[in-house]
Amino acid sequence: MAHEMTEGDGITMSASVIRGMGVCLPQGVVTNDDLVDRFQTSDTWIRTRTGIHRRRWVEPGTSTGDLATVAGAAALTSAGTDADFVLLATTTPDRPCPATAPEVASRIGLTDVPAVDVSAVCSGFVYGLALASSLISSGVCTRPLLIGAEVYTSIIDPLDRGTGVIFGDGAGAVLLERGDEAEPGAVHAFALGSDGSNSDLIAIAAGGSRAPHRDVSASREDRYFRMQGRSVYTQAIQRMTSSCRSVLSRTGWSSDAVEVFVSHQANQRIVDAVGDRLGIDTSHRFGNIAEVGNTAAASLPLAMADTAGREGVVPGARTLLTAFGGGLTWGSVALNWPDVKPIHHLHR
Ligand code: COA
């Protein structure tokens, strides 16, 4: 935030403000019952351990860029403006090289704008919000488009029931612009962190410079996304809770003052534990994990779009977002609930 003179005599604080929101989900719904044979699991196990009832998976051939393009364009329509920077948070880029964001920008019709991917796994959207806000305050751009998009089905092991029941595909996007800190959608503060000593808890071991395809014939174990569920569970609760506390202390809000709490939709038990530890009343907690599962970097914008218009979710409401993911990475952000009408699309 920066001090700025207004046209009158008063001084206002400028802030990045969310002006538009768009989401894109694959049309294909996969219920828990659909997964019983493949993973030797049950609807009851998945519901009670994760809170997930169904998720949406793309058809083969649909990429992260495909979903991101639709969500990004929808956010621009929702905002009624174009963008001059594109950030794409994703774990599942269309290719290892180059980044997916430039192609998405081009497909949206944003010719020659700067565009880059953000790699922070499930925390990518919160990291992206911090970067987008910084780009505005530093004068690098005026209207960044931030997209969180994933095709997790491209990296999960079709035989691993520990991850196969949890993750879903999807994309969500927001358009930010410089505005006033008192406005709906104004972003107030961030608390971000990482712990690379635990990088192995969520990882794809092979295919990078550490174990290039050239040198290794990767085992099945190393080719796919792996997650040490128990350790991740504990870390996610601790890290999201502490970063929420940090960001609340920076804004001076008590947890009682939070009117809208949206967590990364990791697992309903994790979300509940974080909300309980913070003391946020259940009537102020929102999410959609039952319908879409864990969609990693797309999770927060998808949950936000789903939350818009629900009872008590009014423009300006004090809002707390939090996320945790591989890296390890985590982050929280305090903002005013935006005055936007999200645009929803299904991808065939
Ligand atoms: N269906 C049925 N049983 C399953 C199963 C499934 N889909 N997945 C695991 N199990 C079994 C295991 O084989 C194990 O059986 P055993 O005791 O006979 O060996 C048992 O359930 C417990 O396995 P465990 O991996 O310890 O389960 P858990 O209680 O930790 O739950 C997760 C697994 C993945 C749901 C849980 O660890 C979790 O939610 N972790 C965090 C995930 C997350 O949010 N990741 C994203 C962070 S960004």
Boltz pocket constraint, residues with backbone or C-beta under 6 A from the ligand:
constraints:
  - pocket:
      binder: B
      contacts: [[A, 39], [A, 40], [A, 41], [A, 42], [A, 45], [A, 46], [A, 49], [A, 50], [A, 122], [A, 161], [A, 162], [A, 163], [A, 165], [A, 227], [A, 228], [A, 229], [A, 230], [A, 232], [A, 233], [A, 236], [A, 266], [A, 267], [A, 270], [A, 294], [A, 324], [A, 325], [A, 326]]
      max_distance: 6.0
